[in-house]
Amino acid sequence: MDKLKVVFKALEDVNAVDIVVYDMREISPFYDYFVISSATSDRQLHAAITHINDDFAKAGYAAPNIEGKTSKSWVLVDAKDIIINIFTKEEREYYHLEKMFAGFGQVDTTTLK
């Protein structure tokens, strides 16, 4: 949960919005948490990547793998046990990943603050 708190705080620090965290520990053998968040601009999207990388380094976690570093609409951060998706609002609405996760348990994000 500490690593998840680092992710959540990094996203909040750059003012990412609509952060949703799914608890996948009982469902997926590959990862524990699946995070979806929105950025209001591509600049904010890339700031989120930087914050996650920097905060992981400060906390002693391995640097995550990042897909879409040059994208202006969607970045996927693979932190091994946590998958983080950062979308622009339009891209998030288009892919609507929340629909795929309907019925899965969500983490109460107030516990991550």
C-alpha positions in Angstrom: 0.0 0.0 0.0 2.9 2.4 0.6 3.9 2.3 -3.1 0.3 3.0 -4.0 0.3 6.0 -1.7 3.4 7.3 -3.6 1.6 6.9 -6.9 -1.5 8.6 -5.6 0.4 11.5 -4.0 2.4 12.0 -7.2 -0.8 12.3 -9.2 -2.4 14.6 -6.7 0.8 16.8 -6.7 0.3 17.5 -10.4 -3.5 18.0 -9.9 -4.5 15.0 -11.9 -8.3 14.6 -11.7 -10.8 11.7 -11.3 -8.3 9.3 -9.8 -9.7 5.8 -9.6 -7.9 2.9 -8.0 -9.1 -0.7 -8.6 -8.0 -3.4 -6.2 -7.0 -6.4 -8.4 -5.2 -8.5 -5.8 -7.9 -11.2 -5.8 -8.4 -11.0 -9.6 -5.1 -10.6 -11.4 -1.9 -12.7 -11.0 0.0 -9.9 -12.7 -0.6 -6.7 -10.7 -2.3 -5.6 -7.5 -3.7 -2.2 -8.4 -5.0 -0.6 -11.6 -5.0 3.2 -11.5 -6.9 5.5 -13.9 -6.5 9.3 -13.8 -7.0 12.3 -16.1 -4.7 15.2 -16.9 -6.1 18.4 -18.2 -3.2 18.9 -20.7 -0.3 17.0 -22.3 2.0 19.1 -20.2 0.3 17.9 -17.0 0.4 14.3 -18.3 4.2 14.5 -18.7 4.5 16.2 -15.3 2.8 13.2 -13.8 5.4 10.9 -15.3 8.2 13.0 -13.9 6.6 13.1 -10.4 6.0 9.4 -10.3 9.6 8.7 -11.4 11.1 11.2 -8.9 8.9 10.0 -6.0 9.7 6.3 -6.7 13.4 7.2 -6.6 13.0 9.1 -3.3 11.1 6.2 -1.8 13.6 3.6 -3.0 11.4 1.9 -5.6 12.6 0.7 -8.9 11.9 3.1 -11.8 8.7 2.1 -13.6 8.4 1.2 -17.3 6.6 3.9 -19.3 4.8 3.4 -22.5 3.7 6.4 -24.5 6.3 8.9 -23.2 5.9 11.0 -26.3 2.1 10.7 -26.4 0.0 13.8 -25.8 -3.1 11.8 -24.8 -2.4 8.6 -22.9 0.6 7.2 -20.9 0.8 3.8 -19.3 3.1 3.4 -16.3 4.0 -0.2 -15.4 5.3 -0.2 -11.8 5.2 -4.1 -11.7 2.4 -4.5 -9.1 0.7 -1.2 -10.0 -0.5 -0.3 -13.5 -1.1 3.5 -13.9 -3.0 5.0 -16.8 -2.9 8.8 -17.3 -5.3 10.1 -19.9 -6.3 13.4 -21.3 -10.1 13.8 -20.6 -11.0 13.2 -24.2 -8.9 10.0 -24.5 -10.3 8.7 -21.2 -13.8 9.2 -22.4 -13.0 7.5 -25.7 -11.5 4.3 -24.2 -13.7 4.3 -21.1 -11.7 1.7 -19.2 -13.9 2.1 -16.2 -16.6 0.1 -18.1 -14.2 -2.8 -18.4 -13.7 -2.7 -14.6 -17.3 -2.4 -13.6 -18.0 -4.5 -10.6 -14.4 -4.7 -9.4 -13.6 -3.3 -6.0 -12.2 0.2 -5.8 -9.8 1.4 -3.2 -11.1 4.3 -1.0 -8.7 7.0 -2.1 -9.2 8.9 1.1 -7.0 6.2 2.8 -4.2 7.1 0.4 -3.8 10.7 1.5 
